[in-house]
Amino acid sequence: MNCHGRDPSLSEALADPVVRAVMAADHVDPCKLAAELRAMATRLNLSERSHVASA
């Protein structure tokens, strides 16, 4: 949780200097990770919509 009383957004979390340092240490490409997470969010949103439509 951040100082505003809410969890950070994905963009905020990925921009955090500590998160960036850990990603660099683990050789994680921030652009690739962001693209993979966007793709997964799209798939989950499509899945959720199809589940709601069939209910």
PDB file of N, CA, C and O in Angstrom, chain B, residues numbered from 101:
ATOM      1  N   MET B 101       0.852  -1.169   0.000  1.00  0.00           N
ATOM      2  CA  MET B 101       0.000   0.000   0.000  1.00  0.00           C
ATOM      3  C   MET B 101       0.902   1.237   0.000  1.00  0.00           C
ATOM      4  O   MET B 101       1.969   1.242   0.613  1.00  0.00           O
ATOM      5  N   ASN B 102       0.459   2.272  -0.688  1.00  0.00           N
ATOM      6  CA  ASN B 102       1.271   3.483  -0.723  1.00  0.00           C
ATOM      7  C   ASN B 102       0.726   4.531   0.241  1.00  0.00           C
ATOM      8  O   ASN B 102      -0.195   4.256   1.010  1.00  0.00           O
ATOM      9  N   CYS B 103       1.284   5.707   0.197  1.00  0.00           N
ATOM     10  CA  CYS B 103       0.878   6.751   1.138  1.00  0.00           C
ATOM     11  C   CYS B 103      -0.548   7.248   0.891  1.00  0.00           C
ATOM     12  O   CYS B 103      -1.103   7.962   1.726  1.00  0.00           O
ATOM     13  N   HIS B 104      -1.143   6.882  -0.235  1.00  0.00           N
ATOM     14  CA  HIS B 104      -2.517   7.295  -0.535  1.00  0.00           C
ATOM     15  C   HIS B 104      -3.532   6.255  -0.074  1.00  0.00           C
ATOM     16  O   HIS B 104      -4.725   6.393  -0.344  1.00  0.00           O
ATOM     17  N   GLY B 105      -3.066   5.208   0.622  1.00  0.00           N
ATOM     18  CA  GLY B 105      -3.975   4.203   1.159  1.00  0.00           C
ATOM     19  C   GLY B 105      -4.473   3.200   0.137  1.00  0.00           C
ATOM     20  O   GLY B 105      -5.518   2.580   0.336  1.00  0.00           O
ATOM     21  N   ARG B 106      -3.743   3.031  -0.950  1.00  0.00           N
ATOM     22  CA  ARG B 106      -4.148   2.066  -1.966  1.00  0.00           C
ATOM     23  C   ARG B 106      -2.915   1.353  -2.490  1.00  0.00           C
ATOM     24  O   ARG B 106      -1.794   1.842  -2.348  1.00  0.00           O
ATOM     25  N   ASP B 107      -3.127   0.212  -3.088  1.00  0.00           N
ATOM     26  CA  ASP B 107      -2.020  -0.495  -3.722  1.00  0.00           C
ATOM     27  C   ASP B 107      -1.590   0.265  -4.962  1.00  0.00           C
ATOM     28  O   ASP B 107      -2.416   0.900  -5.616  1.00  0.00           O
ATOM     29  N   PRO B 108      -0.303   0.207  -5.293  1.00  0.00           N
ATOM     30  CA  PRO B 108       0.144   0.913  -6.493  1.00  0.00           C
ATOM     31  C   PRO B 108      -0.383   0.243  -7.758  1.00  0.00           C
ATOM     32  O   PRO B 108      -0.626  -0.963  -7.790  1.00  0.00           O
ATOM     33  N   SER B 109      -0.552   1.052  -8.788  1.00  0.00           N
ATOM     34  CA  SER B 109      -0.917   0.487 -10.087  1.00  0.00           C
ATOM     35  C   SER B 109       0.275  -0.291 -10.624  1.00  0.00           C
ATOM     36  O   SER B 109       1.380  -0.183 -10.093  1.00  0.00           O
ATOM     37  N   LEU B 110       0.062  -1.053 -11.646  1.00  0.00           N
ATOM     38  CA  LEU B 110       1.158  -1.801 -12.256  1.00  0.00           C
ATOM     39  C   LEU B 110       2.227  -0.845 -12.778  1.00  0.00           C
ATOM     40  O   LEU B 110       3.420  -1.096 -12.609  1.00  0.00           O
ATOM     41  N   SER B 111       1.817   0.224 -13.397  1.00  0.00           N
ATOM     42  CA  SER B 111       2.773   1.219 -13.904  1.00  0.00           C
ATOM     43  C   SER B 111       3.593   1.819 -12.769  1.00  0.00           C
ATOM     44  O   SER B 111       4.805   1.994 -12.894  1.00  0.00           O
ATOM     45  N   GLU B 112       2.927   2.131 -11.665  1.00  0.00           N
ATOM     46  CA  GLU B 112       3.632   2.681 -10.514  1.00  0.00           C
ATOM     47  C   GLU B 112       4.615   1.662  -9.939  1.00  0.00           C
ATOM     48  O   GLU B 112       5.746   2.010  -9.599  1.00  0.00           O
ATOM     49  N   ALA B 113       4.188   0.418  -9.830  1.00  0.00           N
ATOM     50  CA  ALA B 113       5.060  -0.626  -9.274  1.00  0.00           C
ATOM     51  C   ALA B 113       6.277  -0.835 -10.164  1.00  0.00           C
ATOM     52  O   ALA B 113       7.395  -0.954  -9.664  1.00  0.00           O
ATOM     53  N   LEU B 114       6.073  -0.881 -11.469  1.00  0.00           N
ATOM     54  CA  LEU B 114       7.185  -1.107 -12.383  1.00  0.00           C
ATOM     55  C   LEU B 114       8.126   0.092 -12.460  1.00  0.00           C
ATOM     56  O   LEU B 114       9.276  -0.054 -12.874  1.00  0.00           O
ATOM     57  N   ALA B 115       7.659   1.262 -12.070  1.00  0.00           N
ATOM     58  CA  ALA B 115       8.496   2.460 -12.079  1.00  0.00           C
ATOM     59  C   ALA B 115       9.252   2.652 -10.764  1.00  0.00           C
ATOM     60  O   ALA B 115      10.134   3.505 -10.672  1.00  0.00           O
ATOM     61  N   ASP B 116       8.911   1.869  -9.759  1.00  0.00           N
ATOM     62  CA  ASP B 116       9.554   1.996  -8.450  1.00  0.00           C
ATOM     63  C   ASP B 116      11.047   1.675  -8.555  1.00  0.00           C
ATOM     64  O   ASP B 116      11.416   0.662  -9.150  1.00  0.00           O
ATOM     65  N   PRO B 117      11.899   2.512  -7.993  1.00  0.00           N
ATOM     66  CA  PRO B 117      13.349   2.284  -8.104  1.00  0.00           C
ATOM     67  C   PRO B 117      13.818   0.951  -7.512  1.00  0.00           C
ATOM     68  O   PRO B 117      14.738   0.330  -8.044  1.00  0.00           O
ATOM     69  N   VAL B 118      13.206   0.517  -6.437  1.00  0.00           N
ATOM     70  CA  VAL B 118      13.605  -0.766  -5.835  1.00  0.00           C
ATOM     71  C   VAL B 118      13.201  -1.916  -6.755  1.00  0.00           C
ATOM     72  O   VAL B 118      13.974  -2.850  -6.965  1.00  0.00           O
ATOM     73  N   VAL B 119      11.993  -1.844  -7.299  1.00  0.00           N
ATOM     74  CA  VAL B 119      11.544  -2.880  -8.233  1.00  0.00           C
ATOM     75  C   VAL B 119      12.454  -2.892  -9.453  1.00  0.00           C
ATOM     76  O   VAL B 119      12.834  -3.961  -9.931  1.00  0.00           O
ATOM     77  N   ARG B 120      12.805  -1.722  -9.959  1.00  0.00           N
ATOM     78  CA  ARG B 120      13.711  -1.631 -11.119  1.00  0.00           C
ATOM     79  C   ARG B 120      15.062  -2.255 -10.816  1.00  0.00           C
ATOM     80  O   ARG B 120      15.636  -2.939 -11.664  1.00  0.00           O
ATOM     81  N   ALA B 121      15.579  -2.021  -9.597  1.00  0.00           N
ATOM     82  CA  ALA B 121      16.875  -2.577  -9.218  1.00  0.00           C
ATOM     83  C   ALA B 121      16.818  -4.105  -9.157  1.00  0.00           C
ATOM     84  O   ALA B 121      17.743  -4.780  -9.609  1.00  0.00           O
ATOM     85  N   VAL B 122      15.745  -4.644  -8.605  1.00  0.00           N
ATOM     86  CA  VAL B 122      15.593  -6.107  -8.531  1.00  0.00           C
ATOM     87  C   VAL B 122      15.453  -6.686  -9.936  1.00  0.00           C
ATOM     88  O   VAL B 122      16.047  -7.718 -10.249  1.00  0.00           O
ATOM     89  N   MET B 123      14.668  -6.022 -10.779  1.00  0.00           N
ATOM     90  CA  MET B 123      14.511  -6.489 -12.157  1.00  0.00           C
ATOM     91  C   MET B 123      15.851  -6.476 -12.889  1.00  0.00           C
ATOM     92  O   MET B 123      16.161  -7.409 -13.630  1.00  0.00           O
ATOM     93  N   ALA B 124      16.641  -5.432 -12.688  1.00  0.00           N
ATOM     94  CA  ALA B 124      17.957  -5.348 -13.335  1.00  0.00           C
ATOM     95  C   ALA B 124      18.865  -6.467 -12.836  1.00  0.00           C
ATOM     96  O   ALA B 124      19.581  -7.086 -13.623  1.00  0.00           O
ATOM     97  N   ALA B 125      18.836  -6.724 -11.539  1.00  0.00           N
ATOM     98  CA  ALA B 125      19.663  -7.788 -10.961  1.00  0.00           C
ATOM     99  C   ALA B 125      19.262  -9.158 -11.502  1.00  0.00           C
ATOM    100  O   ALA B 125      20.096 -10.052 -11.640  1.00  0.00           O
ATOM    101  N   ASP B 126      17.973  -9.309 -11.806  1.00  0.00           N
ATOM    102  CA  ASP B 126      17.465 -10.586 -12.336  1.00  0.00           C
ATOM    103  C   ASP B 126      17.448 -10.617 -13.861  1.00  0.00           C
ATOM    104  O   ASP B 126      16.955 -11.574 -14.457  1.00  0.00           O
ATOM    105  N   HIS B 127      17.981  -9.581 -14.489  1.00  0.00           N
ATOM    106  CA  HIS B 127      18.054  -9.482 -15.960  1.00  0.00           C
ATOM    107  C   HIS B 127      16.661  -9.523 -16.602  1.00  0.00           C
ATOM    108  O   HIS B 127      16.449 -10.167 -17.629  1.00  0.00           O
ATOM    109  N   VAL B 128      15.728  -8.822 -15.969  1.00  0.00           N
ATOM    110  CA  VAL B 128      14.364  -8.725 -16.503  1.00  0.00           C
ATOM    111  C   VAL B 128      14.276  -7.463 -17.351  1.00  0.00           C
ATOM    112  O   VAL B 128      14.607  -6.373 -16.885  1.00  0.00           O
ATOM    113  N   ASP B 129      13.835  -7.608 -18.581  1.00  0.00           N
ATOM    114  CA  ASP B 129      13.652  -6.468 -19.475  1.00  0.00           C
ATOM    115  C   ASP B 129      12.310  -5.811 -19.143  1.00  0.00           C
ATOM    116  O   ASP B 129      11.263  -6.430 -19.333  1.00  0.00           O
ATOM    117  N   PRO B 130      12.322  -4.577 -18.653  1.00  0.00           N
ATOM    118  CA  PRO B 130      11.069  -3.922 -18.254  1.00  0.00           C
ATOM    119  C   PRO B 130      10.052  -3.807 -19.385  1.00  0.00           C
ATOM    120  O   PRO B 130       8.851  -3.948 -19.155  1.00  0.00           O
ATOM    121  N   CYS B 131      10.518  -3.555 -20.594  1.00  0.00           N
ATOM    122  CA  CYS B 131       9.590  -3.434 -21.731  1.00  0.00           C
ATOM    123  C   CYS B 131       8.943  -4.771 -22.059  1.00  0.00           C
ATOM    124  O   CYS B 131       7.742  -4.835 -22.322  1.00  0.00           O
ATOM    125  N   LYS B 132       9.732  -5.834 -22.043  1.00  0.00           N
ATOM    126  CA  LYS B 132       9.171  -7.164 -22.314  1.00  0.00           C
ATOM    127  C   LYS B 132       8.180  -7.574 -21.231  1.00  0.00           C
ATOM    128  O   LYS B 132       7.114  -8.114 -21.529  1.00  0.00           O
ATOM    129  N   LEU B 133       8.534  -7.317 -19.973  1.00  0.00           N
ATOM    130  CA  LEU B 133       7.628  -7.665 -18.880  1.00  0.00           C
ATOM    131  C   LEU B 133       6.322  -6.897 -19.002  1.00  0.00           C
ATOM    132  O   LEU B 133       5.246  -7.477 -18.856  1.00  0.00           O
ATOM    133  N   ALA B 134       6.405  -5.607 -19.267  1.00  0.00           N
ATOM    134  CA  ALA B 134       5.191  -4.799 -19.413  1.00  0.00           C
ATOM    135  C   ALA B 134       4.330  -5.317 -20.559  1.00  0.00           C
ATOM    136  O   ALA B 134       3.107  -5.374 -20.431  1.00  0.00           O
ATOM    137  N   ALA B 135       4.945  -5.692 -21.668  1.00  0.00           N
ATOM    138  CA  ALA B 135       4.194  -6.225 -22.814  1.00  0.00           C
ATOM    139  C   ALA B 135       3.522  -7.548 -22.448  1.00  0.00           C
ATOM    140  O   ALA B 135       2.364  -7.776 -22.797  1.00  0.00           O
ATOM    141  N   GLU B 136       4.247  -8.416 -21.746  1.00  0.00           N
ATOM    142  CA  GLU B 136       3.658  -9.698 -21.338  1.00  0.00           C
ATOM    143  C   GLU B 136       2.489  -9.490 -20.378  1.00  0.00           C
ATOM    144  O   GLU B 136       1.466 -10.167 -20.480  1.00  0.00           O
ATOM    145  N   LEU B 137       2.645  -8.558 -19.454  1.00  0.00           N
ATOM    146  CA  LEU B 137       1.565  -8.296 -18.500  1.00  0.00           C
ATOM    147  C   LEU B 137       0.349  -7.684 -19.186  1.00  0.00           C
ATOM    148  O   LEU B 137      -0.786  -8.010 -18.838  1.00  0.00           O
ATOM    149  N   ARG B 138       0.578  -6.788 -20.171  1.00  0.00           N
ATOM    150  CA  ARG B 138      -0.562  -6.234 -20.928  1.00  0.00           C
ATOM    151  C   ARG B 138      -1.283  -7.323 -21.706  1.00  0.00           C
ATOM    152  O   ARG B 138      -2.513  -7.345 -21.759  1.00  0.00           O
ATOM    153  N   ALA B 139      -0.515  -8.231 -22.312  1.00  0.00           N
ATOM    154  CA  ALA B 139      -1.121  -9.326 -23.075  1.00  0.00           C
ATOM    155  C   ALA B 139      -1.948 -10.224 -22.157  1.00  0.00           C
ATOM    156  O   ALA B 139      -3.047 -10.644 -22.518  1.00  0.00           O
ATOM    157  N   MET B 140      -1.418 -10.516 -20.974  1.00  0.00           N
ATOM    158  CA  MET B 140      -2.157 -11.358 -20.025  1.00  0.00           C
ATOM    159  C   MET B 140      -3.427 -10.656 -19.558  1.00  0.00           C
ATOM    160  O   MET B 140      -4.476 -11.290 -19.438  1.00  0.00           O
ATOM    161  N   ALA B 141      -3.344  -9.361 -19.294  1.00  0.00           N
ATOM    162  CA  ALA B 141      -4.531  -8.614 -18.883  1.00  0.00           C
ATOM    163  C   ALA B 141      -5.599  -8.644 -19.967  1.00  0.00           C
ATOM    164  O   ALA B 141      -6.788  -8.772 -19.674  1.00  0.00           O
ATOM    165  N   THR B 142      -5.173  -8.527 -21.212  1.00  0.00           N
ATOM    166  CA  THR B 142      -6.123  -8.597 -22.334  1.00  0.00           C
ATOM    167  C   THR B 142      -6.799  -9.955 -22.374  1.00  0.00           C
ATOM    168  O   THR B 142      -8.018 -10.047 -22.521  1.00  0.00           O
ATOM    169  N   ARG B 143      -6.004 -11.012 -22.241  1.00  0.00           N
ATOM    170  CA  ARG B 143      -6.586 -12.365 -22.251  1.00  0.00           C
ATOM    171  C   ARG B 143      -7.542 -12.558 -21.092  1.00  0.00           C
ATOM    172  O   ARG B 143      -8.615 -13.136 -21.270  1.00  0.00           O
ATOM    173  N   LEU B 144      -7.177 -12.085 -19.904  1.00  0.00           N
ATOM    174  CA  LEU B 144      -8.045 -12.238 -18.742  1.00  0.00           C
ATOM    175  C   LEU B 144      -9.333 -11.449 -18.919  1.00  0.00           C
ATOM    176  O   LEU B 144     -10.408 -11.928 -18.556  1.00  0.00           O
ATOM    177  N   ASN B 145      -9.237 -10.243 -19.474  1.00  0.00           N
ATOM    178  CA  ASN B 145     -10.436  -9.440 -19.709  1.00  0.00           C
ATOM    179  C   ASN B 145     -11.358 -10.111 -20.711  1.00  0.00           C
ATOM    180  O   ASN B 145     -12.575 -10.112 -20.528  1.00  0.00           O
ATOM    181  N   LEU B 146     -10.796 -10.680 -21.766  1.00  0.00           N
ATOM    182  CA  LEU B 146     -11.614 -11.385 -22.755  1.00  0.00           C
ATOM    183  C   LEU B 146     -12.261 -12.612 -22.131  1.00  0.00           C
ATOM    184  O   LEU B 146     -13.431 -12.897 -22.384  1.00  0.00           O
ATOM    185  N   SER B 147     -11.511 -13.332 -21.324  1.00  0.00           N
ATOM    186  CA  SER B 147     -12.037 -14.521 -20.659  1.00  0.00           C
ATOM    187  C   SER B 147     -13.158 -14.145 -19.700  1.00  0.00           C
ATOM    188  O   SER B 147     -14.183 -14.823 -19.642  1.00  0.00           O
ATOM    189  N   GLU B 148     -12.966 -13.079 -18.957  1.00  0.00           N
ATOM    190  CA  GLU B 148     -13.975 -12.632 -18.006  1.00  0.00           C
ATOM    191  C   GLU B 148     -15.251 -12.225 -18.726  1.00  0.00           C
ATOM    192  O   GLU B 148     -16.354 -12.540 -18.280  1.00  0.00           O
ATOM    193  N   ARG B 149     -15.092 -11.522 -19.847  1.00  0.00           N
ATOM    194  CA  ARG B 149     -16.284 -11.100 -20.604  1.00  0.00           C
ATOM    195  C   ARG B 149     -17.042 -12.284 -21.171  1.00  0.00           C
ATOM    196  O   ARG B 149     -18.273 -12.281 -21.174  1.00  0.00           O
ATOM    197  N   SER B 150     -16.330 -13.306 -21.656  1.00  0.00           N
ATOM    198  CA  SER B 150     -17.016 -14.464 -22.209  1.00  0.00           C
ATOM    199  C   SER B 150     -17.692 -15.256 -21.091  1.00  0.00           C
ATOM    200  O   SER B 150     -18.748 -15.852 -21.306  1.00  0.00           O
ATOM    201  N   HIS B 151     -17.096 -15.266 -19.906  1.00  0.00           N
ATOM    202  CA  HIS B 151     -17.691 -15.969 -18.768  1.00  0.00           C
ATOM    203  C   HIS B 151     -18.976 -15.259 -18.343  1.00  0.00           C
ATOM    204  O   HIS B 151     -19.975 -15.918 -18.056  1.00  0.00           O
ATOM    205  N   VAL B 152     -18.965 -13.943 -18.299  1.00  0.00           N
ATOM    206  CA  VAL B 152     -20.138 -13.170 -17.922  1.00  0.00           C
ATOM    207  C   VAL B 152     -21.237 -13.332 -18.967  1.00  0.00           C
ATOM    208  O   VAL B 152     -22.410 -13.454 -18.613  1.00  0.00           O
ATOM    209  N   ALA B 153     -20.880 -13.335 -20.230  1.00  0.00           N
ATOM    210  CA  ALA B 153     -21.863 -13.459 -21.313  1.00  0.00           C
ATOM    211  C   ALA B 153     -22.559 -14.819 -21.283  1.00  0.00           C
ATOM    212  O   ALA B 153     -23.730 -14.920 -21.648  1.00  0.00           O
ATOM    213  N   SER B 154     -21.851 -15.866 -20.854  1.00  0.00           N
ATOM    214  CA  SER B 154     -22.450 -17.197 -20.842  1.00  0.00           C
ATOM    215  C   SER B 154     -23.245 -17.466 -19.576  1.00  0.00           C
ATOM    216  O   SER B 154     -23.946 -18.475 -19.498  1.00  0.00           O
ATOM    217  N   ALA B 155     -23.156 -16.597 -18.594  1.00  0.00           N
ATOM    218  CA  ALA B 155     -23.851 -16.823 -17.321  1.00  0.00           C
ATOM    219  C   ALA B 155     -25.299 -16.441 -17.395  1.00  0.00           C
ATOM    220  O   ALA B 155     -26.023 -16.571 -16.408  1.00  0.00           O
TER     221      ALA B 155
END
